[in-house]
Amino acid sequence: MVKRVVVALGGNALGGNLTEQMTAVKETSIAIADLIEAGYEVILSHGNGPQVGMIQLAMEELSLTDPKKYPTIPLSVCVAMSQSYIGYDLQNALREELLTRNIHQPVATVITQVAVDPKDAAFDAPAKPIGRFMSKEEADALVKEKNVTVVEDSGRGYRQVVASPKPKEIIEIETISSLIDAGQTVIACGGGGIPVIKEGNKLSGVGAVIDKDFCSEVLAEQVDADLLIILTAVEKVCINYGKENQEELSDVSIEKMKEYAKEGQFAPGSMLPKVEAAIQFAESKPGRKTLITLLEKAKDGIVGKTGTIVQQ
């Protein structure tokens, strides 16, 4: 029986700029093609943190040259742009890899809108980092010039942060499902989806970035996937991370993972949303489970050789 798998690609699968991305997607496509060749039905989602920040900065710089001729581009449009050019590179690299293996399977990117709640508390507390790392001086200048929110990010410098509301509804889910049922490999919900607010029949974009792991979880539920794979920079989730008693987690129950999260074992904005999304999917329906691991370990992780599995 073919198993349906949603794979949420992390930033390390895409690189930090266009040149790095074109190289990274070739390696990413090898790992994804391995899953398809092994008989899995794969749906892809991906992050866009560096990319959407770069697009927004470029659009703002253009606007400064002539504000009347080049009005400021909304963040929601920048998310759409990032979905398109990441999808363009990713689908072409995957198509090439599949054809090299004599696998004739279409790959398509769906520009995806995701509805959020306009009353989500996240709009009052921006916390999602986007764009490049800055020195304190650069960050202070950006705050003064553009009145944005900036935070120090894990000792690596300062970054702009925006609201990160929870995903409520994938607008293009019928299109995505139809393509999957037609035997296509679909790339959807890039960067967590384009955040929109529903007002009757109208959809209005909002200045936010949805966490790609939470959106991937909703996608996995709505396409009735058996497995959600969240790819990250570590082979296994750890407790007591960075300490002498650090411990890798292999097969963990939902309840035990909830206990670890409640203890504060996972860093907010880093591993915590991945763990929360993993728990949410694993408990959404009997038999479902989530794998968290490295990109190159995904195939081994599915068969239980490595990675962290969260299940009932």
C-alpha positions as CSV (number, residue, x, y, z in Angstrom):
1,M,0.0,0.0,0.0
2,V,1.4,3.4,-1.0
3,K,1.9,5.7,2.0
4,R,1.1,9.4,1.6
5,V,3.8,11.5,3.1
6,V,4.0,15.3,3.7
7,V,7.7,16.5,3.8
8,A,8.3,19.9,5.4
9,L,11.7,21.1,4.1
10,G,13.8,23.2,6.5
11,G,16.0,26.1,5.6
12,N,19.1,23.9,5.2
13,A,17.3,22.2,2.3
14,L,17.1,25.5,0.4
15,G,20.2,27.6,1.2
16,G,20.3,31.2,2.2
17,N,20.4,33.0,-1.1
18,L,19.7,32.3,-4.8
19,T,23.1,30.8,-5.6
20,E,23.0,28.5,-2.5
21,Q,19.4,27.6,-3.3
22,M,20.2,26.4,-6.8
23,T,22.9,24.1,-5.3
24,A,20.9,23.0,-2.3
25,V,17.7,22.0,-4.3
26,K,19.8,19.5,-6.3
27,E,20.8,17.7,-3.1
28,T,17.3,18.0,-1.7
29,S,15.8,16.5,-4.9
30,I,18.0,13.4,-4.5
31,A,16.6,12.7,-1.1
32,I,13.0,13.4,-2.2
33,A,13.4,11.2,-5.3
34,D,14.7,8.4,-3.1
35,L,11.3,8.5,-1.3
36,I,9.3,8.6,-4.5
37,E,11.4,5.7,-6.0
38,A,10.7,3.7,-2.8
39,G,7.0,4.0,-3.6
40,Y,5.9,6.8,-1.3
41,E,3.4,9.5,-2.4
42,V,5.2,12.7,-1.5
43,I,3.8,16.2,-1.0
44,L,6.3,19.0,-0.3
45,S,6.2,22.1,1.8
46,H,9.1,24.4,2.6
47,G,10.2,27.4,4.6
48,N,11.1,30.9,3.2
49,G,12.6,32.8,6.1
50,P,15.8,34.2,4.4
51,Q,14.1,34.5,0.9
52,V,11.0,36.5,2.0
53,G,13.2,38.8,4.0
54,M,15.5,39.4,1.0
55,I,12.5,40.1,-1.3
56,Q,10.9,42.5,1.2
57,L,14.2,44.4,1.6
58,A,14.7,44.6,-2.2
59,M,11.2,45.9,-2.7
60,E,11.6,48.5,0.0
61,E,14.9,49.7,-1.5
62,L,13.2,50.0,-4.9
63,S,10.3,51.9,-3.3
64,L,12.7,54.4,-1.7
65,T,14.0,55.4,-5.2
66,D,10.6,56.7,-6.2
67,P,7.7,56.0,-3.8
68,K,5.0,57.2,-6.2
69,K,6.2,55.1,-9.1
70,Y,7.1,52.1,-6.9
71,P,4.7,51.8,-3.9
72,T,5.7,49.6,-1.0
73,I,5.0,45.9,-1.7
74,P,3.0,44.2,1.1
75,L,4.6,41.3,3.0
76,S,1.9,38.9,1.8
77,V,3.0,39.6,-1.8
78,C,6.6,39.0,-0.9
79,V,5.6,35.6,0.5
80,A,3.8,34.9,-2.8
81,M,7.0,35.8,-4.7
82,S,9.1,33.6,-2.5
83,Q,6.7,30.6,-3.1
84,S,7.1,31.1,-6.9
85,Y,10.8,31.3,-7.2
86,I,11.5,28.6,-4.6
87,G,9.0,26.3,-6.3
88,Y,10.5,27.1,-9.7
89,D,13.9,25.9,-8.6
90,L,12.6,23.0,-6.5
91,Q,10.2,21.5,-9.1
92,N,12.8,21.8,-11.9
93,A,15.5,20.1,-9.9
94,L,13.1,17.3,-8.7
95,R,11.8,16.8,-12.3
96,E,15.3,16.4,-13.6
97,E,16.3,14.0,-10.8
98,L,13.2,11.8,-11.4
99,L,13.7,11.7,-15.2
100,T,17.4,10.8,-14.7
101,R,16.0,7.7,-12.8
102,N,13.5,7.1,-15.6
103,I,10.6,8.1,-13.4
104,H,8.0,10.0,-15.4
105,Q,6.0,11.9,-12.8
106,P,4.8,15.5,-13.1
107,V,5.9,18.0,-10.4
108,A,3.8,21.1,-9.8
109,T,4.0,24.1,-7.5
110,V,0.7,25.5,-6.2
111,I,0.8,29.1,-5.0
112,T,-1.1,28.6,-1.7
113,Q,-3.1,31.0,0.4
114,V,-3.8,30.2,4.0
115,A,-6.5,31.8,6.1
116,V,-5.6,33.1,9.6
117,D,-7.7,34.6,12.4
118,P,-7.5,38.4,12.4
119,K,-7.8,38.3,16.2
120,D,-4.8,35.9,16.6
121,A,-2.7,37.1,19.5
122,A,0.4,36.8,17.4
123,F,-0.4,40.1,15.7
124,D,0.2,41.8,19.0
125,A,3.5,40.1,19.6
126,P,5.7,39.7,16.5
127,A,8.2,36.9,16.9
128,K,8.9,35.2,13.6
129,P,12.5,36.2,12.3
130,I,12.8,37.0,8.6
131,G,15.5,38.3,6.4
132,R,19.2,38.8,7.0
133,F,21.2,39.0,10.3
134,M,22.3,42.5,11.2
135,S,24.6,44.2,13.7
136,K,23.1,46.1,16.6
137,E,23.8,49.4,14.8
138,E,22.1,48.2,11.6
139,A,19.1,46.9,13.6
140,D,18.8,50.2,15.5
141,A,18.9,52.1,12.2
142,L,16.2,49.9,10.7
143,V,13.9,50.3,13.7
144,K,14.3,54.1,13.5
145,E,13.8,54.3,9.7
146,K,11.0,51.8,9.2
147,N,9.4,51.3,12.7
148,V,9.8,47.5,12.6
149,T,10.3,45.1,15.4
150,V,13.9,43.6,15.7
151,V,15.2,41.0,18.1
152,E,18.6,39.4,18.9
153,D,18.5,35.9,17.4
154,S,20.4,33.1,19.3
155,G,23.7,35.1,19.5
156,R,24.0,35.3,15.7
157,G,23.0,38.9,15.3
158,Y,19.7,40.9,15.0
159,R,16.8,40.1,12.7
160,Q,13.5,41.7,11.9
161,V,10.5,39.8,13.4
162,V,6.9,39.8,12.1
163,A,3.6,38.2,13.4
164,S,3.3,34.5,13.0
165,P,-0.4,33.6,13.3
166,K,-1.6,30.0,13.3
167,P,-3.0,28.6,10.1
168,K,-6.7,27.9,10.0
169,E,-7.6,26.9,6.4
170,I,-5.7,26.1,3.2
171,I,-7.6,28.0,0.5
172,E,-6.3,25.9,-2.4
173,I,-6.7,22.5,-0.7
174,E,-9.1,21.2,-3.4
175,T,-6.6,22.0,-6.2
176,I,-3.8,20.4,-4.2
177,S,-5.8,17.3,-3.5
178,S,-6.9,16.9,-7.1
179,L,-3.3,17.1,-8.3
180,I,-2.2,14.5,-5.7
181,D,-5.0,12.2,-6.7
182,A,-3.9,12.6,-10.3
183,G,-0.5,11.2,-9.4
184,Q,1.5,14.4,-9.3
185,T,4.1,15.4,-6.8
186,V,2.9,18.7,-5.4
187,I,4.8,21.5,-3.8
188,A,2.4,23.6,-1.7
189,C,2.1,25.9,1.3
190,G,5.5,27.4,0.7
191,G,6.8,29.6,3.6
192,G,3.7,28.6,5.6
193,G,1.4,29.9,2.9
194,I,0.4,33.4,1.9
195,P,-1.4,34.7,5.0
196,V,-4.9,36.0,4.2
197,I,-8.0,37.0,6.1
198,K,-11.5,35.9,4.8
199,E,-14.1,38.7,4.6
200,G,-17.1,37.0,3.0
201,N,-15.9,35.9,-0.5
202,K,-12.9,38.3,-0.4
203,L,-9.4,37.3,0.7
204,S,-7.1,40.0,2.0
205,G,-3.4,39.5,2.5
206,V,-1.9,40.5,5.9
207,G,1.7,41.4,7.0
208,A,2.7,38.1,8.6
209,V,4.6,34.9,8.0
210,I,3.0,31.6,9.1
211,D,5.2,29.0,10.6
212,K,5.8,26.4,7.9
213,D,5.8,23.4,10.3
214,F,2.3,24.3,11.7
215,C,1.1,24.9,8.1
216,S,2.6,21.6,7.0
217,E,0.7,19.9,9.8
218,V,-2.6,21.3,8.6
219,L,-1.7,20.3,5.1
220,A,-0.9,16.7,6.2
221,E,-4.2,16.5,8.0
222,Q,-6.2,17.8,5.0
223,V,-4.7,15.6,2.4
224,D,-5.1,12.6,4.8
225,A,-1.4,11.8,5.0
226,D,-0.1,8.8,7.0
227,L,3.2,10.5,7.9
228,L,4.5,14.0,8.4
229,I,8.2,14.4,8.0
230,I,9.7,17.6,9.5
231,L,13.2,18.1,8.3
232,T,15.7,20.1,10.4
233,A,19.4,20.6,11.2
234,V,19.7,17.6,13.6
235,E,19.3,13.9,13.1
236,K,17.3,13.5,16.3
237,V,15.4,15.7,18.8
238,C,17.3,16.0,22.1
239,I,16.4,16.8,25.6
240,N,18.9,18.6,27.9
241,Y,20.4,20.0,24.6
242,G,24.0,21.2,24.9
243,K,24.4,19.8,28.4
244,E,26.5,16.9,29.7
245,N,23.3,14.8,30.1
246,Q,22.0,15.5,26.6
247,E,19.9,12.6,25.4
248,E,18.6,11.8,21.8
249,L,15.0,10.8,21.4
250,S,14.1,8.0,19.1
251,D,10.5,6.6,19.5
252,V,8.5,8.9,21.8
253,S,4.8,8.8,22.7
254,I,2.7,11.9,22.3
255,E,2.2,12.2,26.1
256,K,5.9,11.9,26.8
257,M,6.7,14.6,24.2
258,K,4.1,16.9,25.7
259,E,5.8,16.4,29.1
260,Y,9.2,17.4,27.6
261,A,7.7,20.4,26.0
262,K,6.0,21.5,29.2
263,E,9.4,21.2,31.0
264,G,10.8,23.7,28.5
265,Q,13.2,21.2,26.8
266,F,12.7,22.8,23.4
267,A,13.7,26.3,22.3
268,P,10.8,28.6,21.3
269,G,11.1,29.6,17.6
270,S,13.4,26.7,16.9
271,M,12.6,23.1,17.9
272,L,9.4,23.9,19.9
273,P,7.2,24.6,16.9
274,K,8.4,21.5,15.2
275,V,7.7,19.4,18.3
276,E,4.2,21.0,18.7
277,A,3.4,20.4,15.0
278,A,4.6,16.8,15.4
279,I,2.4,16.2,18.4
280,Q,-0.6,17.8,16.7
281,F,-0.4,15.6,13.7
282,A,0.3,12.4,15.6
283,E,-2.8,12.8,17.7
284,S,-5.1,14.0,14.9
285,K,-6.0,10.4,13.8
286,P,-5.1,6.9,14.9
287,G,-2.1,5.5,13.1
288,R,-0.6,8.8,12.1
289,K,2.9,9.6,13.2
290,T,5.6,12.3,12.7
291,L,9.3,12.0,11.9
292,I,11.8,14.7,12.8
293,T,15.2,14.3,11.3
294,L,17.8,15.4,8.7
295,L,17.0,15.6,5.0
296,E,19.5,12.9,4.1
297,K,18.2,10.6,6.8
298,A,14.5,10.8,5.8
299,K,14.5,7.5,4.0
300,D,16.1,5.7,6.9
301,G,13.9,7.5,9.4
302,I,10.7,6.3,7.7
303,V,11.7,2.7,8.3
304,G,12.8,3.3,11.9
305,K,16.6,3.3,11.5
306,T,17.1,6.9,12.8
307,G,15.3,10.2,13.6
308,T,12.7,11.0,16.2
309,I,9.3,9.4,15.8
310,V,6.3,10.8,17.6
311,Q,3.3,8.5,17.7
312,Q,0.5,7.3,20.0
